[in-house]
Amino acid sequence: MSKVLLVLSGARVWSQLDGTQHPTGFWAEEFVAPHRILIGAGQDVTIATPGGRVPVVDERSLDPAAGVDEAAAADFRSYLAEVKGLLESPVRLEDVDPDEFDAVLIPGGHGPMQDLAVDPDVARILGTLLPDQNKVVVSLCHGPAAFLAAGDSDGWLFKGRKLTAFTDEEERQAGLAAKAPWLLEARLRAAGAEFESGPAWGPYVVVDGNLITGQNPASGAPSAEALLKALAAR
């Protein structure tokens, strides 16, 4: 059994270019699919947020009107209800000792764009795990926004690493690019990542040594399976 730190955003809104606040949180599928797979495989999963703030699900990730399959949305709601107690009592990110964990997993939703992208404790945790080849770093969709907290363009922890994330094209297709203060793919490329991507909305996972990234919500399950494979190899 391995110990996995699952870091969720504590943000409720995403500040837009025009000053409006877009409701957000974590994306349901990106939490549910990996958490279910990891727990089902007997892994020890600890949920943490900045300040121990209770995370909220982005309601769009449960809304068939937003393109989410109706049966899948019902399944996500049911699972979130099952683990409500865990979500309501997260560990404070500030109190996490990264040496105690074998891996960190950071799901998306736009929440990480608001808080994890500038969180010093995310930077501290990533700075401990990524250089250690016996540890694994995993992130999904907008989750790699958290990587931006780990240094600058001259000393960025992820410079030269192959990775993926929610693409700028997917952001445009979602109708949220115009008001976004910045776009994730563009920021990751500018910081020095070797960004890769597949077709919009399809599952796409990049494995670069001990770094595993998934492009979008559909990449959650295969990213979790890749994590289990990596943990088994260690």
Secondary structure, DSSP 8 states (H G I E B T S, - for coil): --EEEEE----SEEE-TTS-EEE--B-HHHHHHHHHHHHHTT-EEEEEEGGG----B-GGGG-GGGT--HHHHHHHHHHHHHTHHHHTS-EEGGG--GGG-SEEEE--SSHHHHTGGG-HHHHHHHHHHTT-TTSEEEEETTGGGGGGGS--TTT-TTTT-EE--S-HHHHHHTT-TTT-SS-HHHHHHHHT-EE---STTS--EEEETTEEEESSGGGHHHHHHHHHHHHHH-
